[in-house]
Amino acid sequence: MGPMDSPQIGAYRSLWLDCFHASLEVERQATWLYNLTTVCYHALYLPLLYVTFLADFFQEEDMLLENVYYSEMKDAGFFDADWD
């Protein structure tokens, strides 16, 4: 019997394998949660960004108001220097 075949080494090896197997089991159980979180994040990121910041920007009233501002500035000659 060699030095690596002693009962104490075998017990340590068995304990290490049990811990390794348990960590793989925990990792396997946590993987589905990580995958679900990743899918939800990528699926909901753009709609949430739109609702939070861009919904007001794309309202038609604001665009019409900006057209009014632009036409008033154009009538006042604000952009005449740009065409010279």
Sequence and secondary structure as in RCSB ss.txt:
>XXXX:A:sequence
MGPMDSPQIGAYRSLWLDCFHASLEVERQATWLYNLTTVCYHALYLPLLYVTFLADFFQEEDMLLENVYYSEMKD
AGFFDADWD
>XXXX:A:secstr
  GGGSHHHHHHHHHHHHHHHHHHHHHHHHHHHHHHHHHHHHHHHHHHHIIIIITTTT HHHHHHHHHHHHHHHH
TTTTGGGG 
